[in-house]
Amino acid sequence: MDQNHDGQTAEINGTGHLKSHNDAGRGGRSGDEESAQPEKSSRRKFIVIAVLIFLVVGAALFYWHSTFTEDTDDAQIDGNLYQVSSRVTGQVIKVYVDDNQKVQQGQLLAEIDPKDYQVALEQAEANLASAQAAAIQANVNVPITSTSVSTNLSTTSSDVQAAQASVAQAQKSEQAAEARVDQAKANALKAKLDVERYTPLVQKDVISKQQYDAAVAQADGTSAAVIEAQSQVIGQQEAVREAQQKLAQARFSANESVKNGPQQVRVQEAKANAALAEVQQAQAKVDQAKLNLSYTHITAPTTGIVNKKNVQVGANLSIGQDLLTIIPLTDLWVTANFKETQIQHMHPGQDVTIEVDALGGRKFHGKVTQIGGATGSRLSLFPPENATGNYVKVVQRIPVRIDFNDLQKENGDYALRPGFSVTPYVSVK
């Protein structure tokens, strides 16, 4: 046993190890040190275990992120820029917006003097009323024409029957006249024979001169009656020919009525249809006039920010003239250019977490909707020509479109802007 300068003693125990102790406070200090050592040892073990757990969790998260998630910092928010232009000519009388002003969809941006278009609308409405009146008249004439044609057919049929009756009557009158001619000829023959018999008798004074003269007069009268009867026959023949002509005319009129009657009805129906077409044409002009009048109120096609305003009160606009540009705040998506080695397991419908740099890492949610059909370099103005001798293999990038899930809800404050840089995290498994 040895003693040092602090009053401590040291001795070699049976195992060969050096054992030291303080002669004055041997009993108290040795007990405290023995109780503190297990506590320190347990704390060290806890720290080591916690560090190991942290490393394991970190390694697991890193493995999970690197295996089941793809991300890129080559991504930005895109949107359609709306060029607002004039659809009619006219002079601007009011402008309601300025550059960098936020507008809502349907909000009034500017007004064009509507007086000319109001007059054009009134003229179109007057033409429409006139066309409607003409159409009503044409439609009313259709049943009138149909009735008239039916009546005409009945009338011409009656005329044909009457003409046939007239022809039959004239033919009978002709036959009666011919019979009277025969009768007159018979009477004339008898009177002539009487004269021939009375002639020798009057010469011999067998009969009186008066009786002979009466026979001669009777013969002359019967001869005149023959001539009269023959004239009546000629007159009746003319009456027959006239009745036959009237019959032919009646038949022709009846045929014309049968042939042209339906045509007349169809013609009137065509006029009615043409009148209806004119009504539709006039209505179209009224609709166009209303559209032109509505175009004098220029409204915002979407919610966004006004930019590049190029319209002032008093300016005379032409059709298609650009007035301003609206940067959308609702119709937005993300275009992410992933490396070609990252899209092996990527497909539309996968969930995406979108982190926006300009908003302090604020996160939005979306889905992959489209994967580009070609690399960005191939779609550039001057695509690379890999056939040259100085070819160097470069990992290409494919544009991927990511749509927001509920942009109206997540972007209720309209904080997103086209062109913002973002970092999308795509869950590929």
C-alpha positions as CSV (number, residue, x, y, z in Angstrom):
1,M,0.0,0.0,0.0
2,D,1.3,3.5,-0.9
3,Q,0.2,6.9,0.2
4,N,0.1,10.0,-2.1
5,H,0.3,13.7,-1.2
6,D,-3.5,14.1,-0.9
7,G,-3.8,11.7,1.9
8,Q,-5.1,9.0,-0.4
9,T,-3.8,5.5,-0.2
10,A,-3.5,3.0,-3.0
11,E,-3.2,-0.8,-2.7
12,I,-2.9,-3.7,-5.1
13,N,-5.9,-6.0,-4.8
14,G,-5.9,-9.6,-5.3
15,T,-6.5,-9.4,-9.0
16,G,-3.5,-7.1,-9.6
17,H,-5.6,-3.9,-10.1
18,L,-4.7,-0.7,-8.3
19,K,-7.3,0.2,-5.7
20,S,-7.2,3.8,-4.2
21,H,-9.2,5.3,-1.4
22,N,-9.1,8.3,0.9
23,D,-8.3,7.5,4.4
24,A,-10.4,10.4,5.8
25,G,-13.6,10.1,3.7
26,R,-13.4,6.6,2.5
27,G,-16.9,5.5,3.4
28,G,-18.9,8.5,2.0
29,R,-17.3,9.4,-1.4
30,S,-17.0,5.9,-2.6
31,G,-20.7,5.3,-2.1
32,D,-21.8,8.5,-4.1
33,E,-19.5,7.6,-7.0
34,E,-20.9,4.1,-7.2
35,S,-24.5,5.5,-7.4
36,A,-23.8,8.2,-10.0
37,Q,-22.0,5.8,-12.4
38,P,-25.2,3.8,-13.3
39,E,-27.2,7.0,-13.9
40,K,-24.5,8.3,-16.4
41,S,-24.4,5.0,-18.1
42,S,-28.2,4.8,-18.5
43,R,-28.2,8.4,-20.0
44,R,-25.5,7.4,-22.4
45,K,-27.4,4.4,-23.5
46,F,-30.6,6.5,-24.0
47,I,-28.7,9.0,-26.1
48,V,-27.1,6.3,-28.2
49,I,-30.5,4.6,-28.7
50,A,-32.2,7.9,-29.6
51,V,-29.4,8.7,-32.1
52,L,-29.7,5.3,-33.6
53,I,-33.5,5.5,-33.9
54,F,-33.2,9.0,-35.5
55,L,-30.7,7.7,-38.0
56,V,-32.9,4.7,-38.8
57,V,-35.9,6.9,-39.2
58,G,-34.0,9.4,-41.3
59,A,-32.6,6.6,-43.5
60,A,-36.1,5.1,-43.9
61,L,-37.5,8.5,-44.8
62,F,-34.7,9.1,-47.2
63,Y,-35.2,5.7,-48.8
64,W,-38.9,6.2,-49.0
65,H,-38.6,9.6,-50.5
66,S,-35.9,8.6,-53.0
67,T,-37.8,5.4,-54.0
68,F,-41.4,6.4,-54.0
69,T,-41.2,10.2,-54.7
70,E,-39.9,12.2,-57.7
71,D,-39.3,15.9,-57.5
72,T,-37.7,18.7,-59.5
73,D,-36.9,22.3,-59.1
74,D,-37.3,23.0,-62.8
75,A,-41.0,23.7,-62.6
76,Q,-43.2,26.8,-62.8
77,I,-46.9,27.8,-62.7
78,D,-48.5,28.2,-66.1
79,G,-51.7,29.7,-67.3
80,N,-53.4,31.0,-70.4
81,L,-53.0,34.7,-71.0
82,Y,-56.3,36.2,-72.1
83,Q,-56.0,38.8,-74.8
84,V,-59.1,41.0,-74.6
85,S,-60.0,42.6,-77.9
86,S,-62.9,44.5,-79.4
87,R,-65.5,42.5,-81.4
88,V,-67.2,45.6,-82.9
89,T,-66.1,49.0,-84.1
90,G,-66.9,52.2,-82.3
91,Q,-65.7,54.9,-79.9
92,V,-64.7,54.1,-76.3
93,I,-66.9,56.1,-73.9
94,K,-65.8,54.6,-70.5
95,V,-62.8,52.6,-69.2
96,Y,-63.2,51.0,-65.7
97,V,-59.8,49.3,-65.0
98,D,-56.2,50.2,-64.8
99,D,-52.9,48.2,-65.1
100,N,-52.3,45.6,-62.4
101,Q,-55.9,45.8,-61.1
102,K,-57.5,42.5,-60.1
103,V,-60.8,41.8,-61.9
104,Q,-63.5,39.1,-61.5
105,Q,-64.9,37.1,-64.3
106,G,-67.7,39.0,-66.0
107,Q,-66.6,42.4,-64.6
108,L,-67.1,45.3,-66.9
109,L,-63.8,46.6,-68.4
110,A,-64.9,49.2,-70.9
111,E,-67.8,50.5,-72.9
112,I,-68.2,51.4,-76.6
113,D,-70.8,54.0,-77.7
114,P,-73.9,51.8,-78.3
115,K,-76.1,54.3,-80.2
116,D,-75.4,53.0,-83.7
117,Y,-76.0,49.4,-82.6
118,Q,-79.2,50.3,-80.8
119,V,-80.5,51.9,-84.0
120,A,-79.5,48.8,-85.9
121,L,-81.3,46.6,-83.4
122,E,-84.5,48.7,-83.8
123,Q,-84.3,48.4,-87.6
124,A,-83.8,44.7,-87.4
125,E,-86.8,44.3,-85.0
126,A,-89.0,46.4,-87.5
127,N,-87.9,44.1,-90.4
128,L,-88.8,41.1,-88.2
129,A,-92.3,42.4,-87.5
130,S,-92.8,43.0,-91.2
131,A,-91.6,39.6,-92.1
132,Q,-93.9,38.0,-89.5
133,A,-96.9,39.9,-90.9
134,A,-96.1,38.7,-94.4
135,A,-95.7,35.1,-93.1
136,I,-99.1,35.3,-91.4
137,Q,-100.7,36.5,-94.7
138,A,-99.0,33.8,-96.7
139,N,-100.1,31.1,-94.3
140,V,-103.7,32.3,-94.4
141,N,-103.7,32.2,-98.2
142,V,-102.8,28.5,-98.2
143,P,-106.3,27.3,-97.0
144,I,-108.0,30.0,-99.1
145,T,-106.2,28.8,-102.2
146,S,-107.0,25.2,-101.4
147,T,-110.7,26.0,-101.1
148,S,-110.6,28.1,-104.3
149,V,-109.0,25.2,-106.2
150,S,-111.5,22.7,-104.9
151,T,-114.4,25.1,-105.8
152,N,-112.9,25.6,-109.3
153,L,-112.7,21.9,-109.8
154,S,-116.3,21.5,-108.9
155,T,-117.3,24.4,-111.2
156,T,-115.4,23.2,-114.2
157,S,-116.9,19.7,-113.8
158,S,-120.4,21.3,-113.7
159,D,-119.5,23.3,-116.8
160,V,-118.5,20.2,-118.6
161,Q,-121.8,18.5,-117.8
162,A,-123.8,21.6,-118.9
163,A,-121.8,21.8,-122.1
164,Q,-122.5,18.2,-122.8
165,A,-126.2,18.8,-122.3
166,S,-126.1,21.8,-124.6
167,V,-124.4,19.7,-127.3
168,A,-127.1,17.0,-127.0
169,Q,-129.9,19.6,-127.1
170,A,-128.3,21.3,-130.2
171,Q,-128.0,17.9,-131.9
172,K,-131.7,17.2,-131.3
173,S,-132.7,20.6,-132.6
174,E,-130.6,19.9,-135.7
175,Q,-132.4,16.6,-136.2
176,A,-135.8,18.4,-135.7
177,A,-134.8,21.0,-138.3
178,E,-133.8,18.3,-140.8
179,A,-137.2,16.6,-140.2
180,R,-138.8,19.9,-140.9
181,V,-136.8,20.2,-144.2
182,D,-138.1,16.8,-145.2
183,Q,-141.6,17.8,-144.4
184,A,-141.2,21.1,-146.3
185,K,-139.8,19.2,-149.3
186,A,-142.8,16.8,-149.2
187,N,-145.2,19.7,-149.1
188,A,-143.4,21.5,-151.9
189,L,-143.5,18.3,-154.0
190,K,-147.2,17.9,-153.4
191,A,-147.8,21.6,-154.3
192,K,-145.7,21.2,-157.5
193,L,-147.7,18.1,-158.5
194,D,-150.9,20.0,-157.8
195,V,-149.8,22.8,-160.1
196,E,-148.9,20.3,-162.8
197,R,-152.4,18.7,-162.5
198,Y,-154.2,22.0,-162.4
199,T,-152.4,23.5,-165.5
200,P,-154.2,21.4,-168.2
201,L,-157.4,21.7,-166.3
202,V,-157.3,25.5,-166.1
203,Q,-156.6,25.6,-169.8
204,K,-159.7,23.5,-170.5
205,D,-161.6,25.7,-168.0
206,V,-162.3,22.6,-165.9
207,I,-161.2,24.6,-162.9
208,S,-161.3,28.2,-162.2
209,K,-158.3,30.5,-162.7
210,Q,-158.5,31.4,-159.0
211,Q,-158.1,27.8,-157.9
212,Y,-155.1,27.4,-160.2
213,D,-153.5,30.6,-158.8
214,A,-154.0,29.3,-155.3
215,A,-152.2,26.1,-156.2
216,V,-149.4,28.0,-157.7
217,A,-149.1,30.2,-154.7
218,Q,-149.2,27.1,-152.5
219,A,-146.3,25.6,-154.5
220,D,-144.3,28.8,-154.2
221,G,-145.0,28.9,-150.4
222,T,-143.9,25.3,-149.9
223,S,-140.7,26.0,-151.9
224,A,-139.9,28.9,-149.6
225,A,-140.7,26.7,-146.6
226,V,-138.1,24.3,-147.8
227,I,-135.5,27.0,-148.1
228,E,-136.4,28.2,-144.6
229,A,-136.2,24.7,-143.1
230,Q,-132.8,24.2,-144.7
231,S,-131.6,27.5,-143.2
232,Q,-132.8,26.4,-139.8
233,V,-130.9,23.2,-140.3
234,I,-127.8,25.2,-141.1
235,G,-128.4,27.3,-138.0
236,Q,-128.8,24.2,-135.8
237,Q,-125.6,22.8,-137.2
238,E,-123.8,26.0,-136.2
239,A,-125.4,25.7,-132.8
240,V,-124.1,22.1,-132.5
241,R,-120.6,23.2,-133.4
242,E,-120.8,26.1,-130.9
243,A,-122.0,23.7,-128.2
244,Q,-119.2,21.3,-129.0
245,Q,-116.6,24.1,-128.8
246,K,-118.0,25.1,-125.4
247,L,-117.8,21.5,-124.3
248,A,-114.2,21.2,-125.5
249,Q,-113.4,24.5,-123.7
250,A,-115.1,23.2,-120.5
251,R,-113.2,20.0,-120.7
252,F,-109.9,21.9,-121.2
253,S,-110.7,24.1,-118.2
254,A,-111.6,21.1,-116.1
255,N,-108.3,19.4,-117.1
256,E,-106.4,22.6,-116.4
257,S,-108.0,22.8,-113.0
258,V,-107.2,19.2,-112.2
259,K,-103.6,19.7,-113.3
260,N,-102.9,23.1,-111.9
261,G,-105.0,23.1,-108.8
262,P,-102.6,21.1,-106.6
263,Q,-99.7,23.1,-108.2
264,Q,-101.4,26.3,-107.1
265,V,-101.7,25.0,-103.6
266,R,-98.1,23.9,-103.5
267,V,-97.0,27.3,-104.9
268,Q,-98.9,29.0,-102.1
269,E,-97.4,26.7,-99.5
270,A,-93.9,27.5,-100.9
271,K,-94.7,31.2,-100.6
272,A,-95.7,30.5,-97.0
273,N,-92.5,28.6,-96.3
274,A,-90.4,31.4,-98.0
275,A,-92.2,33.9,-95.7
276,L,-91.3,31.8,-92.7
277,A,-87.7,31.6,-93.9
278,E,-87.7,35.4,-94.2
279,V,-88.9,35.5,-90.6
280,Q,-86.1,33.3,-89.5
281,Q,-83.6,35.4,-91.4
282,A,-85.0,38.6,-89.9
283,Q,-84.8,36.9,-86.5
284,A,-81.2,36.1,-87.1
285,K,-80.5,39.7,-87.9
286,V,-82.2,40.7,-84.7
287,D,-80.1,38.2,-82.7
288,Q,-76.9,39.5,-84.5
289,A,-77.9,43.1,-83.7
290,K,-78.4,42.2,-80.0
291,L,-75.0,40.5,-80.0
292,N,-73.4,43.5,-81.5
293,L,-75.1,45.7,-78.9
294,S,-73.9,43.4,-76.1
295,Y,-70.3,43.6,-77.5
296,T,-70.3,47.3,-76.7
297,H,-69.9,46.2,-73.0
298,I,-66.4,44.6,-72.8
299,T,-66.2,42.2,-69.8
300,A,-63.4,40.1,-68.3
301,P,-63.4,36.5,-69.6
302,T,-61.8,35.2,-66.4
303,T,-60.6,36.3,-62.9
304,G,-57.1,37.8,-63.1
305,I,-54.8,40.8,-63.1
306,V,-55.0,43.4,-65.8
307,N,-51.8,44.0,-67.7
308,K,-50.7,45.9,-70.8
309,K,-53.8,48.1,-70.9
310,N,-53.9,49.8,-74.3
311,V,-57.3,51.6,-74.3
312,Q,-58.4,55.1,-73.4
313,V,-61.7,57.0,-73.4
314,G,-62.3,58.5,-76.9
315,A,-60.3,55.9,-78.8
316,N,-61.9,54.6,-82.0
317,L,-61.6,50.8,-82.0
318,S,-61.6,48.4,-84.9
319,I,-62.6,44.7,-84.8
320,G,-59.9,42.5,-83.3
321,Q,-57.9,45.4,-81.8
322,D,-56.2,44.4,-78.6
323,L,-57.2,46.3,-75.5
324,L,-55.5,44.6,-72.6
325,T,-54.2,41.3,-71.3
326,I,-55.7,39.5,-68.3
327,I,-53.3,37.3,-66.3
328,P,-55.5,34.4,-64.9
329,L,-55.5,33.6,-61.2
330,T,-57.8,30.6,-61.3
331,D,-57.1,28.7,-64.6
332,L,-53.6,27.7,-63.6
333,W,-51.5,24.5,-63.7
334,V,-47.9,23.5,-63.2
335,T,-45.4,22.6,-65.9
336,A,-42.6,20.5,-64.4
337,N,-39.6,19.4,-66.5
338,F,-38.6,16.1,-65.1
339,K,-35.5,14.2,-66.1
340,E,-36.1,11.3,-68.4
341,T,-34.8,9.0,-65.8
342,Q,-37.5,10.1,-63.4
343,I,-40.6,9.3,-65.4
344,Q,-40.2,5.6,-65.6
345,H,-43.0,5.0,-63.0
346,M,-44.8,8.3,-63.6
347,H,-48.3,8.3,-65.1
348,P,-51.5,10.5,-65.1
349,G,-53.5,10.4,-62.0
350,Q,-50.7,10.3,-59.5
351,D,-50.9,12.6,-56.5
352,V,-48.5,15.6,-56.3
353,T,-47.6,17.9,-53.5
354,I,-46.6,21.4,-54.9
355,E,-44.3,23.6,-52.8
356,V,-44.3,27.3,-53.9
357,D,-41.1,29.2,-53.3
358,A,-42.6,32.7,-53.5
359,L,-45.1,31.8,-50.7
360,G,-42.5,30.6,-48.2
361,G,-42.9,26.9,-49.1
362,R,-46.7,27.0,-49.0
363,K,-48.0,23.6,-50.2
364,F,-50.7,22.9,-52.7
365,H,-52.1,19.5,-53.9
366,G,-52.6,18.3,-57.5
367,K,-52.5,15.4,-59.9
368,V,-50.4,14.5,-62.9
369,T,-52.6,14.9,-66.0
370,Q,-50.3,14.8,-69.0
371,I,-46.8,13.7,-69.8
372,G,-45.2,15.5,-72.8
373,G,-44.9,13.9,-76.1
374,A,-41.3,15.0,-76.7
375,T,-38.4,16.4,-74.7
376,G,-37.9,20.1,-74.3
377,S,-34.8,20.2,-76.4
378,R,-36.7,18.5,-79.3
379,L,-39.4,21.2,-79.1
380,S,-37.0,24.1,-79.1
381,L,-36.5,26.5,-82.0
382,F,-33.1,24.9,-82.9
383,P,-33.2,21.2,-81.8
384,P,-29.8,19.6,-81.2
385,E,-28.3,17.5,-84.0
386,N,-26.8,14.4,-82.3
387,A,-25.3,13.2,-85.6
388,T,-22.3,15.5,-85.2
389,G,-18.9,14.2,-84.0
390,N,-18.9,16.2,-80.8
391,Y,-21.9,14.4,-79.3
392,V,-22.1,14.4,-75.5
393,K,-24.9,12.5,-73.9
394,V,-27.1,14.8,-71.8
395,V,-30.0,13.7,-69.6
396,Q,-33.1,15.2,-71.3
397,R,-36.2,16.6,-69.6
398,I,-39.8,15.8,-70.3
399,P,-42.5,18.4,-69.6
400,V,-45.2,17.1,-67.3
401,R,-48.5,18.9,-66.7
402,I,-49.8,18.9,-63.1
403,D,-53.3,20.3,-62.4
404,F,-54.4,21.6,-59.0
405,N,-57.0,19.5,-57.2
406,D,-59.1,22.3,-55.8
407,L,-57.6,25.6,-56.8
408,Q,-60.6,27.7,-55.8
409,K,-60.3,26.4,-52.2
410,E,-56.5,26.3,-51.9
411,N,-55.9,29.5,-53.7
412,G,-58.8,31.5,-52.1
413,D,-56.5,34.5,-51.6
414,Y,-55.4,34.4,-55.3
415,A,-51.8,34.2,-54.2
416,L,-50.6,32.1,-57.1
417,R,-49.2,33.8,-60.2
418,P,-48.1,32.4,-63.6
419,G,-44.4,32.1,-63.7
420,F,-43.9,31.2,-60.0
421,S,-41.1,28.7,-59.4
422,V,-42.4,25.6,-57.6
423,T,-41.1,22.2,-56.5
424,P,-43.5,19.3,-57.2
425,Y,-43.2,16.0,-55.3
426,V,-44.9,13.2,-57.3
427,S,-45.9,10.0,-55.5
428,V,-44.9,7.4,-58.1
429,K,-45.9,4.4,-56.1
